[in-house]
Amino acid sequence: MQTITFPYQQLFTFTENIFRCIGFSEENYTLATKVLLQADLRGIDSHGIARLSGYVRLWEAGRLNAKPNMQVIYETPSTATLNGDTGVGLIIAPKAMQIAITKAKQCGTGWVAVKNSNHFGIAGYHAMLALEENMIGIALTNASPLVAPTFSTERLLGTNPIAVAIPALTQEPFVADFATTTAANGKLEILERKGENAPWGWLQDAEGNITTDTQARKKGGALLPLGSDYEHGSHKGYCLGAIVDIFSAVFSGANYASWVPPFVSYLPLPQNPVGEGIGHFFGAIRVDAFRPAEEFLKEMDNWILRFKNAKAIEGKKVLIPGEPEREQEKLRIQNGIPLMPSVIEDLKQLAEKMKVDFLS
């Protein structure tokens, strides 16, 4: 399917205007736009501007507060719990990460759990905030239940991503950002827009059989944990997703398992919720809490170079986590961001509804 490319700044201005229209403050609409479009820049198109209308629909449904009063409701010297007041995760998550960084400066590490939030974009953005302080950043979030635990036909987990960012001295940082499912739900949404089937091992149908039908989720099916099936280690992906759910929600008082609210506004909220909103969990770690920072950063350079120089399969290259996304960002800043026709049409409709010029 042919895409059309738009300059980054053009998309930035348009997105700011939309967030402004639904009542975000100047500080918040700029931050939310930066976080959202970072996904497009890094090539994670499923979590970028394609989700903009979804945030607007949540606001229209009264499930997203444009002017949240975020408050720390529980705190120790190295930890905190933040109530996001049903704001958008795009602005709640950076605030929480800054709290974690501040605590790490004082205590060596800082940890923040968040409840009462919404979708926060790509986890990697928030983890990378710690790099600016030469710290290690960790970001986790639970998500609406689309994933069946190993041997289950019931959807109890989200795609529940994990992101870890680690600084180096002269090399680019190590940035791992991945879903705990075989594939992120957003990738399936892209395949749906293209009218293509899913690869084998991404989905199961309502009876628990592996299927390539991208519509399976709408027919009672589910995404599969990382590993796909038990013989290929799906129980390990299930464990990873469960850890994210517990850290994000049981720590904070957010909803977990089947009670996590859906991102799409047309689905009803779960009955008898066990918490508030969705949950996130953030960590910041000072490397000099373990050894002199210079030593650690030099050794990270050495670690990265050793893996870069690993003997590769013919025609392949061993990559460092974060490397492909950095290359995409360089290209897209220079050449623009490609959008599929279905996304463009969705944004045009949004512009008309909100009375904003489309990508002017």
C-alpha positions as a printed Julia matrix, in Angstrom:
360×3 Matrix{Float64}:
   0.0     0.0    0.0
   1.48    3.31  -1.1
   2.19    5.87   1.6
   2.42    9.67   1.45
   5.23   11.42   3.29
   4.71   14.51   5.43
   7.37   16.75   7.01
   7.79   16.17  10.74
   7.16   19.82  11.62
   3.92   19.81   9.65
   2.64   16.82  11.59
   3.87   18.4   14.84
   1.9    21.61  14.27
  -1.24   19.7   13.31
  -1.05   17.45  16.38
  -0.46   20.42  18.69
  -3.55   22.11  17.26
  -5.68   19.03  17.93
  -4.5    18.7   21.53
  -5.04   22.44  22.0
  -8.62   22.11  20.75
  -9.51   19.57  23.44
  -8.19   21.8   26.2
  -4.56   20.87  26.82
  -2.39   23.64  28.25
   0.43   24.99  26.06
   3.03   23.07  28.05
   1.04   19.85  27.85
  -0.01   19.97  24.19
   3.61   20.49  23.15
   4.85   17.66  25.37
   2.07   15.27  24.3
   2.84   16.0   20.66
   6.56   15.43  21.15
   5.99   12.08  22.86
   3.39   10.9   20.35
   5.42   11.77  17.25
   8.58   10.26  18.68
   6.96    6.93  17.82
   6.6     7.92  14.16
  10.16    9.23  14.04
  11.52    5.96  15.43
   9.53    3.89  12.96
   6.94    2.64  15.47
   4.05    3.83  13.33
   1.43    1.93  15.31
   1.91    4.2   18.36
   2.25    7.58  16.67
  -0.09    9.99  14.95
  -2.27    7.07  13.85
  -3.53    7.0   17.46
  -4.33   10.73  17.64
  -8.04   10.35  16.91
  -8.21    7.6   19.54
  -7.11   10.06  22.24
  -9.71   12.56  21.04
 -12.44    9.92  21.21
 -11.42    9.05  24.78
 -11.76   12.74  25.65
 -15.18   12.92  23.96
 -16.28    9.87  25.96
 -15.25   11.58  29.21
 -12.5     9.07  29.85
  -9.56   11.44  29.35
  -9.05   14.57  31.43
  -7.44   17.36  29.38
  -6.42   19.25  32.53
  -5.4    16.61  35.07
  -4.35   17.49  38.61
  -1.56   14.93  38.97
  -0.62   14.25  42.59
   1.88   12.12  44.47
  -0.31   10.17  46.89
   2.31    7.94  48.54
   6.03    8.49  48.93
   9.3     7.32  50.49
  12.77    8.79  49.84
  13.31    6.52  46.83
   9.73    5.71  45.72
   6.45    7.41  44.89
   2.97    6.63  43.65
   1.43    9.17  41.26
  -2.29    9.58  40.6
  -2.67   10.75  37.0
  -6.26   12.01  37.44
  -7.32   10.31  34.16
  -4.93   12.47  32.15
  -3.21   11.28  29.01
  -0.22    9.04  29.63
   1.76   11.1   27.13
   2.14   13.81  29.79
   1.77   11.73  32.97
   4.61    9.37  32.13
   7.32   12.03  31.61
   6.3    13.67  34.91
   6.58   10.33  36.69
   9.96    9.66  35.13
  11.24   13.06  36.26
  10.17   12.22  39.81
  12.1     8.94  39.56
  15.17   10.8   38.27
  15.0    13.35  41.09
  14.8    10.56  43.66
  17.68    8.71  42.02
  19.85   11.83  42.32
  19.21   11.76  46.06
  19.13    8.01  46.78
  20.94    6.28  43.93
  17.72    4.84  42.49
  14.18    6.17  42.08
  10.98    4.23  41.42
   7.52    5.59  40.58
   4.26    3.69  40.15
   1.34    5.4   38.37
  -2.4     4.8   38.48
  -5.39    6.49  36.88
  -3.61    7.08  33.56
  -4.22    6.37  29.88
  -2.07    5.09  27.01
   1.44    6.64  27.19
   2.81    6.2   23.67
   6.09    4.32  23.25
   7.75    3.11  26.44
  11.2     3.88  25.02
  10.62    7.64  25.1
  10.16    7.64  28.85
  13.07    5.29  29.57
  15.36    7.47  27.45
  14.66   10.53  29.59
  17.08    9.08  32.16
  19.91    9.09  29.59
  20.04   12.89  29.82
  21.33   12.44  33.39
  23.64    9.52  32.54
  21.2     7.23  34.32
  19.59    3.95  33.35
  15.88    4.34  32.64
  13.16    1.71  32.91
   9.54    2.1   31.76
   6.71   -0.42  31.95
   2.96   -0.17  31.35
   0.02   -2.49  31.36
  -2.6    -2.23  28.65
  -6.08   -3.36  27.69
  -6.45   -7.15  27.79
  -5.86   -8.62  24.35
  -3.48  -11.43  25.28
  -4.28  -14.95  26.44
  -1.96  -16.51  29.03
  -0.42  -19.83  27.95
  -3.11  -22.54  27.7
  -5.97  -20.02  28.14
  -8.66  -18.83  25.75
  -9.41  -15.84  28.02
  -7.78  -12.45  27.44
  -6.16  -11.33  30.68
  -3.02   -9.36  29.75
  -2.1    -6.45  27.52
   0.87   -6.25  25.2
   2.58   -4.83  28.32
   5.86   -3.38  26.96
   9.21   -3.14  28.68
  11.77   -0.43  27.87
  15.29   -0.14  29.26
  17.73    2.62  28.25
  21.41    2.4   29.26
  23.97    5.17  28.59
  27.46    4.7   27.18
  30.5     6.98  26.88
  31.16    7.42  23.15
  28.78    4.84  21.7
  25.07    5.39  21.21
  22.99    4.18  24.17
  21.49    0.72  24.48
  17.69    1.11  24.17
  15.49   -1.99  24.35
  11.77   -1.3   23.82
   9.57   -4.33  23.18
   6.12   -5.78  23.76
   5.84   -8.95  25.82
   3.73  -10.47  23.04
   4.9   -12.14  19.84
   3.87   -8.9   18.1
   2.49   -5.59  19.28
  -1.21   -5.0   18.71
  -0.35   -1.93  16.65
   1.41   -4.11  14.09
  -1.8    -6.08  13.68
  -3.7    -2.83  13.22
  -1.29   -1.91  10.42
  -1.83   -5.31   8.75
  -5.59   -4.77   9.01
  -5.27   -1.4    7.26
  -3.27   -3.12   4.51
  -5.75   -6.01   4.25
  -3.0    -8.57   4.95
  -2.92  -11.71   7.09
  -0.83  -11.97  10.25
   2.29  -14.14  10.37
   1.86  -17.58  11.92
   2.17  -17.49  15.7
   0.89  -13.98  16.4
  -2.76  -14.83  17.16
  -5.1   -17.54  18.33
  -8.8   -17.93  17.59
 -11.6   -18.21  20.15
 -10.87  -21.93  20.64
  -7.15  -21.35  21.19
  -5.94  -22.45  17.75
  -3.2   -20.41  16.09
  -4.6   -18.37  13.2
  -3.38  -15.81  10.65
  -6.73  -13.96  10.56
  -6.15  -10.4   11.81
  -9.89  -10.22  12.57
  -9.55  -12.99  15.16
  -9.38  -10.47  18.02
 -12.87   -9.27  17.06
 -14.19  -12.85  17.03
 -13.15  -13.85  20.54
  -9.52  -14.61  19.73
  -6.41  -13.23  21.38
  -2.83  -12.16  20.86
  -0.19  -14.67  21.94
   2.55  -14.04  24.5
   6.16  -13.72  23.37
   7.19  -17.19  22.26
   3.9   -17.91  20.46
   3.16  -21.4   21.84
   4.32  -23.46  24.8
   6.91  -25.42  22.79
   8.53  -22.12  21.77
   8.45  -20.54  25.23
   5.13  -18.7   25.41
   5.1   -19.33  29.16
   8.15  -17.03  29.38
   6.34  -14.26  27.48
   3.35  -14.83  29.74
   5.61  -14.37  32.79
   7.08  -11.15  31.4
   3.63   -9.7   30.68
   2.43  -10.71  34.14
   5.42   -9.02  35.81
   4.65   -5.78  33.95
   0.97   -6.0   34.97
   1.85   -6.48  38.64
   4.51   -3.78  38.78
   2.33   -1.3   36.88
  -0.97   -1.89  38.66
  -0.73   -3.86  41.9
   1.95   -1.44  43.13
   0.01    1.66  42.14
  -3.67    0.8   42.58
  -4.46    0.79  38.86
  -6.56   -1.85  37.13
  -4.94   -5.14  36.17
  -5.73   -8.29  34.21
  -9.19   -8.22  32.59
 -10.14   -4.99  34.4
  -7.71   -2.74  32.46
  -9.85   -0.29  30.45
  -9.7    -0.5   26.63
  -7.95    2.19  24.59
 -10.81    2.33  22.1
 -13.67    4.45  23.39
 -16.49    2.42  21.81
 -15.83   -0.59  24.08
 -17.45   -0.41  27.51
 -15.37   -0.07  30.66
 -15.0    -3.32  32.61
 -17.52   -3.91  35.37
 -16.45   -3.84  39.03
 -12.96   -2.37  38.47
 -10.23   -3.3   40.92
  -8.37    0.01  40.56
  -8.22    3.33  38.73
  -7.28    3.65  35.05
  -4.25    1.92  33.63
  -0.9     1.73  35.41
   2.74    2.43  34.63
   6.0     1.82  36.45
   9.25    3.78  36.05
  12.77    3.44  37.36
  15.89    5.6   37.24
  19.25    4.18  38.33
  22.43    6.18  38.84
  25.32    4.17  37.44
  27.66    5.75  39.99
  25.6     4.09  42.71
  27.49    0.9   41.81
  30.87    2.03  40.46
  32.46    5.27  39.23
  30.38    6.54  36.3
  33.37    6.85  33.96
  34.24    3.19  34.5
  30.69    2.04  33.85
  30.3     4.13  30.68
  33.63    2.9   29.28
  32.63   -0.69  29.93
  29.3    -0.09  28.2
  31.25    1.15  25.17
  33.27   -2.06  25.3
  30.12   -4.18  25.66
  28.46   -2.47  22.68
  31.53   -2.76  20.45
  31.95   -6.45  21.28
  28.41   -7.19  20.15
  28.69   -4.95  17.09
  31.76   -6.94  16.06
  30.15  -10.32  16.64
  30.55  -12.76  13.77
  27.29  -12.48  11.84
  25.34  -14.85   9.63
  26.12  -14.21   5.99
  24.19  -11.21   4.71
  23.14  -10.17   8.22
  24.4    -7.73  10.84
  24.31   -7.97  14.63
  22.46   -4.91  15.89
  22.47   -3.17  19.26
  18.99   -2.58  20.71
  17.89    0.91  19.69
  20.07    1.02  16.59
  17.31    0.51  13.96
  15.09    3.14  15.62
  17.92    5.71  15.65
  18.52    5.16  11.94
  14.81    5.61  11.24
  14.76    8.82  13.25
  17.63   10.3   11.24
  15.94    9.4    7.96
  12.49   10.63   8.93
  13.68   13.94  10.36
  15.36   14.54   7.01
  12.86   12.97   4.59
   9.54   13.11   6.44
   7.14   10.61   7.99
   5.2     8.22   5.74
   1.48    7.79   6.45
  -0.87    5.2    4.99
  -3.98    6.42   3.12
  -6.29    5.09   5.85
  -4.41    7.11   8.49
  -4.49   10.23   6.32
  -8.23    9.87   5.82
  -8.72    9.44   9.58
  -6.71   12.61  10.24
  -8.68   14.53   7.61
 -11.93   13.57   9.31
 -10.48   14.57  12.66
  -9.4    17.94  11.26
 -12.87   18.57   9.87
 -14.55   17.63  13.15
 -12.21   19.79  15.24
 -12.25   22.65  12.67
  -8.48   22.57  12.29
  -6.67   22.96   8.98
  -5.37   19.57   7.88
  -1.57   19.65   8.0
  -1.41   23.34   7.11
